[in-house]
Amino acid sequence: MVESLTDQIEQGAADYIQKIDALGGMIKAIEEGYVQKEIANSAYTYQKEVENKERIIVGVNQFETDEPLVCDLLRVNAEVEKLQKKKIEKIKQERDSSRVDTALKTLKKTAEGTDNLIPPVVDAVKAYATLGEIADILREVFGEYREQ
């Protein structure tokens, strides 16, 4: 009997999960650098396949053109930046600060636990907390990933 592609993928995923479990779980695997090593190895293999033309990428390693590449980079006008900063300051002045504080405290408490973070994030947004304020709370609780 020929094994289907779906069965092969499912078996491969199960084997991979079993290997991570044997290492002590995902947190342990990350702490020991296993996940980072796997990502690096995968990226290396992918790049090697592209460079050896074992993996064809149209326009990169095959079917390339001599036409000059036209890249219209978006350049944000300094005036637009100033306008956006003014809008944020206006929102901060006009919003209900106690509602924002309450929403951010609830978000922090939820992040420190195991409950779903989406409802408190939505509540914080509805209270006009900024993305930066929300991200700061999450960084405070979870920290930031630093490659070792």
C-alpha positions as CSV (number, residue, x, y, z in Angstrom):
1,M,0.0,0.0,0.0
2,V,1.3,3.5,-0.9
3,E,1.3,5.9,1.9
4,S,-0.4,9.2,1.1
5,L,1.4,12.5,1.3
6,T,-0.9,13.5,4.1
7,D,0.0,10.4,6.1
8,Q,3.7,11.1,5.5
9,I,3.4,14.7,6.8
10,E,1.3,13.5,9.8
11,Q,3.9,10.9,10.7
12,G,6.7,13.4,10.3
13,A,5.0,15.9,12.5
14,A,4.2,13.2,15.2
15,D,7.9,12.2,15.1
16,Y,9.0,15.8,15.5
17,I,6.6,16.4,18.4
18,Q,7.8,13.2,20.1
19,K,11.4,14.3,19.8
20,I,10.6,17.7,21.4
21,D,8.7,15.9,24.2
22,A,11.8,13.7,24.7
23,L,13.9,16.8,25.2
24,G,11.6,17.9,28.0
25,G,9.0,20.0,26.0
26,M,9.1,23.1,23.9
27,I,10.3,25.4,26.6
28,K,13.3,23.2,27.4
29,A,14.0,22.7,23.7
30,I,14.1,26.5,23.2
31,E,16.2,27.0,26.3
32,E,18.7,24.5,25.1
33,G,18.9,26.1,21.6
34,Y,17.3,23.1,19.8
35,V,14.6,25.1,18.1
36,Q,17.1,27.8,17.0
37,K,19.5,25.2,15.6
38,E,16.7,23.5,13.7
39,I,15.6,26.8,12.2
40,A,19.2,27.7,11.2
41,N,19.7,24.2,9.7
42,S,16.5,24.5,7.7
43,A,17.5,28.0,6.4
44,Y,20.9,26.7,5.5
45,T,19.5,23.7,3.6
46,Y,17.0,25.9,1.8
47,Q,19.6,28.4,0.7
48,K,22.0,25.7,-0.4
49,E,19.2,24.1,-2.5
50,V,18.4,27.5,-4.1
51,E,22.1,28.2,-4.9
52,N,22.6,24.6,-6.3
53,K,19.3,25.0,-8.4
54,E,17.8,22.0,-6.6
55,R,15.0,24.4,-5.6
56,I,13.9,26.7,-8.4
57,I,12.8,30.2,-7.6
58,V,11.6,32.1,-10.7
59,G,13.5,35.3,-11.1
60,V,16.1,34.4,-8.5
61,N,18.0,31.4,-9.7
62,Q,16.2,30.6,-12.9
63,F,14.3,32.6,-15.6
64,E,16.0,35.8,-14.5
65,T,15.8,38.9,-16.7
66,D,18.3,41.6,-17.5
67,E,15.8,44.3,-17.0
68,P,16.7,46.8,-14.2
69,L,14.8,46.2,-11.0
70,V,12.4,49.0,-10.3
71,C,11.8,49.5,-6.6
72,D,9.6,52.4,-5.5
73,L,10.4,52.5,-1.9
74,L,7.8,54.1,0.3
75,R,9.2,57.2,2.0
76,V,7.1,58.6,4.7
77,N,7.0,62.4,4.6
78,A,8.3,64.0,7.8
79,E,5.1,66.1,7.9
80,V,3.0,62.9,8.0
81,E,5.1,61.6,10.9
82,K,4.5,64.9,12.8
83,L,0.8,64.7,12.1
84,Q,0.5,61.1,13.3
85,K,2.4,62.0,16.5
86,K,0.0,65.0,17.1
87,K,-3.0,62.7,16.6
88,I,-1.6,60.2,19.2
89,E,-1.0,63.0,21.6
90,K,-4.5,64.3,21.1
91,I,-6.0,60.9,21.7
92,K,-4.0,60.5,24.9
93,Q,-5.2,63.8,26.1
94,E,-8.9,63.1,25.3
95,R,-9.2,59.5,26.3
96,D,-10.3,58.4,29.8
97,S,-7.0,57.7,31.4
98,S,-8.4,55.7,34.3
99,R,-10.2,53.4,31.8
100,V,-6.9,52.9,29.9
101,D,-5.0,52.2,33.2
102,T,-7.6,49.7,34.2
103,A,-7.5,48.0,30.9
104,L,-3.7,47.8,30.9
105,K,-3.7,46.5,34.5
106,T,-6.2,43.8,33.5
107,L,-4.1,42.9,30.5
108,K,-1.0,42.6,32.7
109,K,-2.9,40.4,35.2
110,T,-4.2,38.2,32.4
111,A,-0.8,37.9,30.8
112,E,0.7,36.8,34.1
113,G,-1.9,34.0,34.2
114,T,-3.2,31.4,31.7
115,D,-6.4,33.0,30.4
116,N,-6.9,34.2,26.8
117,L,-5.2,37.5,26.1
118,I,-7.4,38.6,23.2
119,P,-10.4,40.0,25.3
120,P,-8.2,42.2,27.4
121,V,-6.2,43.4,24.4
122,V,-9.5,44.3,22.7
123,D,-10.7,46.1,25.8
124,A,-7.4,48.0,25.9
125,V,-7.8,49.0,22.3
126,K,-11.4,50.1,22.9
127,A,-10.1,52.2,25.8
128,Y,-7.7,53.9,23.3
129,A,-4.5,52.3,24.7
130,T,-1.8,52.6,22.0
131,L,-0.1,49.7,20.4
132,G,3.1,50.8,22.2
133,E,1.4,50.7,25.6
134,I,-0.1,47.3,25.0
135,A,3.3,45.9,23.7
136,D,5.1,47.4,26.7
137,I,2.8,45.5,29.1
138,L,3.4,42.2,27.2
139,R,7.1,42.8,27.1
140,E,7.1,43.5,30.8
141,V,5.4,40.2,31.5
142,F,6.9,37.9,28.8
143,G,10.2,39.7,28.1
144,E,11.8,39.8,24.7
145,Y,13.5,37.0,22.8
146,R,17.3,37.4,22.7
147,E,19.3,35.0,20.6
148,Q,22.0,33.5,22.7
